[in-house]
Amino acid sequence: MNLRSLSDPQLVDALHDDDGMVFREIYQRYWKKMYLLALRRIDDREAVEGIVQDVFLRLWERRSLLQIENLEAYLVTSVKYSCINHFKSAMVHEKYLAHAFTGYSDAIYNTEEQLNASELMSNIEARLSHFPEKSQTIFRLHRLENRSTKEIATEIQMPQRTVEHHLSLVVKALRSYLKDYL
């Protein structure tokens, strides 16, 4: 079967029971358009690559459950909302940093302690950036916004056990990485 000749609705129908070939055709057909769309909204190529990758990953993972009438509109909407979530995450990150440094400034009395706290925050943020965006989001929602794993699971449409798994992996890795500070 020549996949290039199939229309989008035909591809969506074939995607439900796909072995990967139909998905590849969808990806090749739309990845560049989705990348450029996200790049117009976010001026960070790495972030945009991650967003587009996540959109296609969600499409693949949910392929048997999705009811898509217009594939391109679905992908455009997914990229749009992923960009919005990226901005929300960045805002939370900025608030977190502002709060963290403000909260520590009252407790820190000398320059050496200030430098250590600043270095610790930088190390946490640097290490956190190595995790997938989902793991970062889960960690920030749980630890910075004090949301329960159940609330997070509902918000990002992921099983609660998966949220707990992501959270435990991040916390375990951060503890190991930051053992000199603890």
GROMACS elastic network, one bead per residue, 0.5 to 0.9 nm:
[ bonds ]
;  ai    aj funct       b0    kb
    1     4     6  0.89636   500
    1     5     6  0.87710   500
    2     5     6  0.58142   500
    2     6     6  0.72718   500
    3     6     6  0.53310   500
    3     7     6  0.86523   500
    3    11     6  0.77737   500
    3    21     6  0.81889   500
    3    22     6  0.68827   500
    3    25     6  0.66945   500
    4     7     6  0.80755   500
    4    25     6  0.70382   500
    4    29     6  0.87311   500
    6     9     6  0.81136   500
    6    10     6  0.58411   500
    6    11     6  0.62603   500
    7    10     6  0.52316   500
    7    11     6  0.62555   500
    7    12     6  0.87454   500
    8    12     6  0.61579   500
    8    13     6  0.86380   500
    8    26     6  0.82158   500
    8    69     6  0.89583   500
    8    70     6  0.74240   500
    8    71     6  0.62063   500
    8    72     6  0.80530   500
    9    12     6  0.50605   500
    9    13     6  0.62348   500
    9    14     6  0.86220   500
    9    68     6  0.81375   500
    9    69     6  0.69181   500
    9    70     6  0.71379   500
    9    71     6  0.72679   500
   10    13     6  0.51242   500
   10    14     6  0.61829   500
   10    15     6  0.85123   500
   11    14     6  0.50211   500
   11    15     6  0.59034   500
   11    22     6  0.63950   500
   11    23     6  0.82244   500
   11    25     6  0.83098   500
   11    26     6  0.74180   500
   11    71     6  0.87947   500
   12    16     6  0.69820   500
   12    22     6  0.83969   500
   12    23     6  0.89722   500
   12    26     6  0.87526   500
   12    63     6  0.84226   500
   12    66     6  0.89622   500
   12    67     6  0.85608   500
   12    68     6  0.69416   500
   12    69     6  0.82536   500
   12    70     6  0.88127   500
   12    71     6  0.71674   500
   13    16     6  0.60092   500
   13    17     6  0.81964   500
   13    68     6  0.88784   500
   14    17     6  0.60771   500
   14    18     6  0.61624   500
   14    22     6  0.67487   500
   15    19     6  0.82836   500
   15    20     6  0.82181   500
   15    21     6  0.87432   500
   15    22     6  0.58321   500
   15    23     6  0.64121   500
   15    60     6  0.83977   500
   15    63     6  0.62829   500
   15    64     6  0.75704   500
   16    62     6  0.87751   500
   16    63     6  0.52663   500
   16    65     6  0.77014   500
   16    66     6  0.81323   500
   17    63     6  0.81188   500
   17    64     6  0.70065   500
   18    21     6  0.67800   500
   18    22     6  0.60997   500
   18    23     6  0.70814   500
   18    63     6  0.84318   500
   18    64     6  0.89603   500
   19    22     6  0.74370   500
   19    23     6  0.80800   500
   20    23     6  0.51366   500
   20    24     6  0.61089   500
   20    25     6  0.87326   500
   20    60     6  0.87620   500
   21    24     6  0.50932   500
   21    25     6  0.64010   500
   21    26     6  0.88361   500
   22    25     6  0.50812   500
   22    26     6  0.63426   500
   22    27     6  0.85971   500
   23    26     6  0.50724   500
   23    27     6  0.60578   500
   23    28     6  0.85337   500
   23    56     6  0.88004   500
   23    59     6  0.87177   500
   23    60     6  0.71500   500
   24    28     6  0.59996   500
   24    29     6  0.83715   500
   25    28     6  0.51372   500
   25    29     6  0.59731   500
   25    30     6  0.86179   500
   26    29     6  0.50359   500
   26    30     6  0.61308   500
   26    31     6  0.80242   500
   26    71     6  0.88996   500
   27    30     6  0.53793   500
   27    31     6  0.52854   500
   27    32     6  0.86554   500
   27    56     6  0.72355   500
   28    31     6  0.58659   500
   28    32     6  0.77637   500
   29    32     6  0.77713   500
   29    33     6  0.82946   500
   30    33     6  0.53718   500
   30    34     6  0.61619   500
   30    35     6  0.85449   500
   30    72     6  0.76654   500
   30    75     6  0.82153   500
   31    34     6  0.51901   500
   31    35     6  0.59861   500
   31    36     6  0.86249   500
   31    52     6  0.71722   500
   31    53     6  0.85970   500
   31    56     6  0.83130   500
   32    36     6  0.61199   500
   32    37     6  0.84626   500
   33    36     6  0.52532   500
   33    37     6  0.61088   500
   33    38     6  0.86837   500
   33    76     6  0.88434   500
   34    37     6  0.50051   500
   34    38     6  0.61751   500
   34    39     6  0.84599   500
   34    52     6  0.64768   500
   34    75     6  0.73052   500
   34    76     6  0.66424   500
   34    79     6  0.67678   500
   35    38     6  0.52859   500
   35    39     6  0.60273   500
   35    40     6  0.87295   500
   35    45     6  0.88829   500
   35    48     6  0.64879   500
   35    49     6  0.68278   500
   35    51     6  0.83778   500
   35    52     6  0.60771   500
   35    79     6  0.86149   500
   36    40     6  0.62575   500
   36    41     6  0.88852   500
   36    48     6  0.86279   500
   37    40     6  0.54011   500
   37    41     6  0.69596   500
   37    76     6  0.78486   500
   37    79     6  0.77627   500
   37    80     6  0.82682   500
   38    41     6  0.52294   500
   38    42     6  0.60391   500
   38    43     6  0.85791   500
   38    48     6  0.58568   500
   38    49     6  0.86849   500
   38    51     6  0.77882   500
   38    52     6  0.76645   500
   38    79     6  0.64943   500
   38    80     6  0.72170   500
   38    82     6  0.87946   500
   38    83     6  0.67431   500
   39    42     6  0.50169   500
   39    43     6  0.58330   500
   39    44     6  0.71172   500
   39    45     6  0.68665   500
   39    47     6  0.89035   500
   39    48     6  0.60091   500
   39    49     6  0.88440   500
   40    43     6  0.69864   500
   41    48     6  0.89781   500
   41    80     6  0.85802   500
   41    83     6  0.71811   500
   42    45     6  0.78626   500
   42    47     6  0.76951   500
   42    48     6  0.67809   500
   42    83     6  0.72537   500
   42    86     6  0.88044   500
   42    87     6  0.86535   500
   43    47     6  0.83753   500
   43    48     6  0.79831   500
   44    47     6  0.53914   500
   44    48     6  0.61629   500
   44    49     6  0.86601   500
   45    48     6  0.50233   500
   45    49     6  0.60524   500
   45    50     6  0.85916   500
   46    49     6  0.51154   500
   46    50     6  0.62698   500
   46    51     6  0.86476   500
   47    50     6  0.51091   500
   47    51     6  0.61536   500
   47    52     6  0.87109   500
   47    86     6  0.81967   500
   47   133     6  0.89319   500
   48    52     6  0.61610   500
   48    53     6  0.83854   500
   48    83     6  0.81783   500
   49    52     6  0.53156   500
   49    53     6  0.60069   500
   49    54     6  0.85223   500
   50    53     6  0.50102   500
   50    54     6  0.60046   500
   50    55     6  0.85834   500
   50   132     6  0.84185   500
   50   133     6  0.75719   500
   51    54     6  0.51071   500
   51    55     6  0.62258   500
   51    56     6  0.87727   500
   51    79     6  0.69372   500
   51    82     6  0.62741   500
   51    83     6  0.71757   500
   51    86     6  0.82133   500
   51   133     6  0.85201   500
   52    55     6  0.50971   500
   52    56     6  0.63562   500
   52    57     6  0.85040   500
   52    78     6  0.89411   500
   52    79     6  0.66687   500
   52    82     6  0.84622   500
   53    56     6  0.53188   500
   53    57     6  0.60131   500
   53    58     6  0.86241   500
   54    58     6  0.60449   500
   54    59     6  0.84881   500
   54    79     6  0.89930   500
   54    82     6  0.84619   500
   54   133     6  0.86812   500
   54   134     6  0.89182   500
   55    58     6  0.52688   500
   55    59     6  0.62999   500
   55    60     6  0.87887   500
   55    75     6  0.72693   500
   55    78     6  0.62679   500
   55    79     6  0.65001   500
   55    82     6  0.76579   500
   56    60     6  0.62245   500
   56    61     6  0.86248   500
   56    75     6  0.81754   500
   57    60     6  0.50933   500
   57    61     6  0.61075   500
   57    62     6  0.85420   500
   58    61     6  0.50464   500
   58    62     6  0.59526   500
   58    63     6  0.80827   500
   59    62     6  0.53881   500
   59    63     6  0.56066   500
   59    66     6  0.80598   500
   59    75     6  0.86156   500
   60    63     6  0.51304   500
   60    64     6  0.84839   500
   61    64     6  0.79427   500
   61    65     6  0.89093   500
   62    65     6  0.53863   500
   62    66     6  0.60336   500
   63    66     6  0.55129   500
   63    67     6  0.86539   500
   64    67     6  0.86344   500
   68    71     6  0.60979   500
   68    74     6  0.69388   500
   69    73     6  0.85939   500
   69    74     6  0.81117   500
   70    73     6  0.54118   500
   70    74     6  0.61269   500
   70    75     6  0.87709   500
   71    74     6  0.50440   500
   71    75     6  0.62420   500
   71    76     6  0.86180   500
   72    75     6  0.51579   500
   72    76     6  0.60683   500
   72    77     6  0.84903   500
   73    76     6  0.50777   500
   73    77     6  0.59845   500
   73    78     6  0.84165   500
   74    77     6  0.52402   500
   74    78     6  0.60974   500
   74    79     6  0.86751   500
   75    79     6  0.61436   500
   75    80     6  0.85108   500
   76    79     6  0.51918   500
   76    80     6  0.61040   500
   76    81     6  0.87091   500
   77    81     6  0.61906   500
   77    82     6  0.84476   500
   78    81     6  0.53222   500
   78    82     6  0.60393   500
   78    83     6  0.85889   500
   79    83     6  0.61110   500
   79    84     6  0.86230   500
   80    83     6  0.52083   500
   80    84     6  0.63776   500
   80    85     6  0.87606   500
   81    85     6  0.61235   500
   81    86     6  0.84842   500
   82    86     6  0.61076   500
   82    87     6  0.87213   500
   83    87     6  0.63541   500
   83    88     6  0.86568   500
   84    87     6  0.51600   500
   84    88     6  0.62347   500
   84    89     6  0.85962   500
   85    89     6  0.60181   500
   85    90     6  0.84953   500
   86    89     6  0.50842   500
   86    90     6  0.61931   500
   86    91     6  0.86773   500
   86   133     6  0.88430   500
   87    91     6  0.61695   500
   87    92     6  0.86124   500
   88    91     6  0.50707   500
   88    92     6  0.62060   500
   88    93     6  0.85034   500
   89    92     6  0.50816   500
   89    93     6  0.60519   500
   89    94     6  0.86315   500
   89   136     6  0.88565   500
   89   137     6  0.68123   500
   89   140     6  0.81843   500
   90    94     6  0.61938   500
   90    95     6  0.86143   500
   91    94     6  0.50891   500
   91    95     6  0.61639   500
   91    96     6  0.84227   500
   92    95     6  0.50298   500
   92    96     6  0.59171   500
   92    97     6  0.85471   500
   92   140     6  0.77662   500
   92   141     6  0.86947   500
   92   144     6  0.81997   500
   92   145     6  0.84775   500
   93    97     6  0.61856   500
   93    98     6  0.85745   500
   93   140     6  0.77357   500
   93   144     6  0.88341   500
   94    97     6  0.51377   500
   94    98     6  0.61189   500
   94    99     6  0.84473   500
   95    98     6  0.50395   500
   95    99     6  0.59028   500
   95   100     6  0.82878   500
   96    99     6  0.50567   500
   96   100     6  0.57808   500
   96   101     6  0.84047   500
   96   140     6  0.86060   500
   96   144     6  0.67417   500
   96   145     6  0.89857   500
   97   100     6  0.50005   500
   97   101     6  0.60236   500
   97   102     6  0.83064   500
   97   121     6  0.80264   500
   98   101     6  0.54150   500
   98   102     6  0.59873   500
   98   103     6  0.84075   500
   99   102     6  0.50046   500
   99   103     6  0.57744   500
   99   104     6  0.83113   500
  100   103     6  0.51508   500
  100   104     6  0.60548   500
  100   105     6  0.84882   500
  100   121     6  0.81764   500
  101   104     6  0.50995   500
  101   105     6  0.59601   500
  101   117     6  0.82687   500
  101   118     6  0.78305   500
  101   121     6  0.85032   500
  102   105     6  0.51403   500
  102   106     6  0.70288   500
  103   106     6  0.60315   500
  103   107     6  0.72467   500
  104   107     6  0.52122   500
  104   108     6  0.59556   500
  104   114     6  0.82605   500
  104   117     6  0.76113   500
  105   108     6  0.52185   500
  105   109     6  0.78026   500
  105   114     6  0.76604   500
  106   109     6  0.77123   500
  108   111     6  0.81207   500
  108   113     6  0.60379   500
  108   114     6  0.61045   500
  108   117     6  0.83810   500
  109   112     6  0.86545   500
  109   113     6  0.69585   500
  109   114     6  0.75952   500
  110   113     6  0.55232   500
  110   114     6  0.63564   500
  110   115     6  0.88422   500
  111   115     6  0.61369   500
  111   116     6  0.85811   500
  112   115     6  0.51213   500
  112   116     6  0.62224   500
  112   117     6  0.86465   500
  113   116     6  0.50038   500
  113   117     6  0.61019   500
  113   118     6  0.84964   500
  114   117     6  0.51384   500
  114   118     6  0.60622   500
  114   119     6  0.84567   500
  115   118     6  0.50666   500
  115   119     6  0.59893   500
  115   120     6  0.84655   500
  116   119     6  0.50423   500
  116   120     6  0.60301   500
  116   121     6  0.86269   500
  116   181     6  0.85800   500
  117   121     6  0.61829   500
  117   122     6  0.85428   500
  118   121     6  0.52024   500
  118   122     6  0.61547   500
  118   123     6  0.85515   500
  119   122     6  0.50670   500
  119   123     6  0.60577   500
  119   124     6  0.85827   500
  120   123     6  0.50412   500
  120   124     6  0.61227   500
  120   125     6  0.85979   500
  120   178     6  0.79560   500
  120   181     6  0.71279   500
  121   124     6  0.50878   500
  121   125     6  0.61605   500
  121   126     6  0.84496   500
  122   125     6  0.51656   500
  122   126     6  0.59376   500
  122   127     6  0.84869   500
  123   127     6  0.59788   500
  123   128     6  0.83067   500
  123   177     6  0.87811   500
  123   178     6  0.77871   500
  124   127     6  0.52525   500
  124   128     6  0.59279   500
  124   129     6  0.85685   500
  124   174     6  0.71364   500
  124   177     6  0.87271   500
  124   178     6  0.77041   500
  125   129     6  0.61524   500
  126   129     6  0.53104   500
  126   130     6  0.71062   500
  127   130     6  0.55068   500
  127   131     6  0.75080   500
  127   173     6  0.85977   500
  127   174     6  0.71342   500
  127   177     6  0.78422   500
  128   131     6  0.56390   500
  128   132     6  0.86984   500
  128   135     6  0.85954   500
  128   136     6  0.63819   500
  128   139     6  0.88293   500
  128   170     6  0.76614   500
  128   174     6  0.77652   500
  129   132     6  0.76566   500
  129   133     6  0.80275   500
  129   136     6  0.72729   500
  130   133     6  0.87997   500
  130   136     6  0.88013   500
  131   134     6  0.80331   500
  131   135     6  0.60596   500
  131   136     6  0.62211   500
  131   170     6  0.75745   500
  132   135     6  0.53517   500
  132   136     6  0.63741   500
  132   137     6  0.87109   500
  133   136     6  0.50372   500
  133   137     6  0.60656   500
  133   138     6  0.85518   500
  134   137     6  0.50944   500
  134   138     6  0.61160   500
  134   139     6  0.85705   500
  134   156     6  0.87764   500
  134   166     6  0.80939   500
  135   138     6  0.50909   500
  135   139     6  0.60822   500
  135   140     6  0.85745   500
  135   163     6  0.81665   500
  135   166     6  0.54895   500
  135   167     6  0.67469   500
  135   169     6  0.84964   500
  135   170     6  0.70060   500
  136   139     6  0.51567   500
  136   140     6  0.61456   500
  136   141     6  0.85301   500
  136   166     6  0.87987   500
  136   167     6  0.87065   500
  136   170     6  0.80229   500
  137   140     6  0.52147   500
  137   141     6  0.60215   500
  137   142     6  0.84747   500
  138   141     6  0.51938   500
  138   142     6  0.60480   500
  138   143     6  0.83947   500
  138   149     6  0.83265   500
  138   152     6  0.68791   500
  138   153     6  0.88047   500
  138   156     6  0.88022   500
  138   163     6  0.68096   500
  138   164     6  0.87858   500
  138   166     6  0.72200   500
  138   167     6  0.64705   500
  139   142     6  0.52508   500
  139   143     6  0.57841   500
  139   144     6  0.76550   500
  139   166     6  0.79662   500
  139   167     6  0.57802   500
  139   170     6  0.71517   500
  139   171     6  0.80900   500
  140   143     6  0.53229   500
  140   144     6  0.50219   500
  140   145     6  0.66725   500
  140   146     6  0.84976   500
  141   144     6  0.56892   500
  141   146     6  0.64411   500
  141   147     6  0.57571   500
  141   148     6  0.83369   500
  141   149     6  0.88614   500
  141   152     6  0.70312   500
  142   145     6  0.58157   500
  142   148     6  0.61908   500
  142   149     6  0.69154   500
  142   152     6  0.75267   500
  142   167     6  0.81280   500
  143   146     6  0.53796   500
  143   147     6  0.74582   500
  144   147     6  0.80732   500
  147   150     6  0.81274   500
  147   151     6  0.62007   500
  147   152     6  0.65698   500
  148   151     6  0.52227   500
  148   152     6  0.63042   500
  148   153     6  0.85865   500
  149   152     6  0.50187   500
  149   153     6  0.59790   500
  149   154     6  0.85767   500
  149   160     6  0.61049   500
  149   161     6  0.83957   500
  149   163     6  0.62902   500
  149   164     6  0.64437   500
  149   167     6  0.87680   500
  150   153     6  0.50764   500
  150   154     6  0.62714   500
  150   155     6  0.86527   500
  150   159     6  0.84734   500
  150   160     6  0.56839   500
  150   163     6  0.82950   500
  151   154     6  0.52077   500
  151   155     6  0.61628   500
  151   156     6  0.87431   500
  151   160     6  0.86292   500
  152   155     6  0.50524   500
  152   156     6  0.61315   500
  152   157     6  0.80475   500
  152   158     6  0.81034   500
  152   160     6  0.77632   500
  152   163     6  0.72836   500
  153   156     6  0.55232   500
  153   157     6  0.55147   500
  153   159     6  0.56687   500
  153   160     6  0.50237   500
  153   161     6  0.84845   500
  153   162     6  0.81249   500
  153   163     6  0.61507   500
  153   164     6  0.89626   500
  154   157     6  0.50747   500
  154   158     6  0.67208   500
  154   159     6  0.79065   500
  154   160     6  0.79761   500
  155   158     6  0.79844   500
  157   160     6  0.89807   500
  158   161     6  0.84407   500
  158   162     6  0.66713   500
  158   163     6  0.68266   500
  159   162     6  0.52834   500
  159   163     6  0.65049   500
  159   164     6  0.88267   500
  160   163     6  0.50186   500
  160   164     6  0.61965   500
  160   165     6  0.85290   500
  161   165     6  0.60490   500
  161   166     6  0.86676   500
  162   166     6  0.61889   500
  162   167     6  0.85105   500
  163   166     6  0.51859   500
  163   167     6  0.61380   500
  163   168     6  0.85953   500
  164   167     6  0.50385   500
  164   168     6  0.60480   500
  164   169     6  0.85729   500
  165   168     6  0.51873   500
  165   169     6  0.62084   500
  165   170     6  0.87229   500
  166   169     6  0.52481   500
  166   170     6  0.63277   500
  166   171     6  0.87000   500
  167   170     6  0.52770   500
  167   171     6  0.61444   500
  167   172     6  0.84746   500
  168   171     6  0.51526   500
  168   172     6  0.58808   500
  168   173     6  0.84031   500
  169   172     6  0.51963   500
  169   173     6  0.60620   500
  169   174     6  0.85033   500
  170   173     6  0.51757   500
  170   174     6  0.60067   500
  170   175     6  0.84943   500
  171   174     6  0.50867   500
  171   175     6  0.60306   500
  171   176     6  0.85392   500
  172   175     6  0.51861   500
  172   176     6  0.62234   500
  172   177     6  0.85524   500
  173   176     6  0.51298   500
  173   177     6  0.59585   500
  173   178     6  0.83929   500
  174   178     6  0.57623   500
  174   179     6  0.81118   500
  175   178     6  0.51983   500
  175   179     6  0.56387   500
  175   182     6  0.79237   500
  176   179     6  0.53278   500
  176   180     6  0.87534   500
  177   180     6  0.79517   500
  178   181     6  0.54777   500
  178   182     6  0.66673   500
  179   182     6  0.52120   500
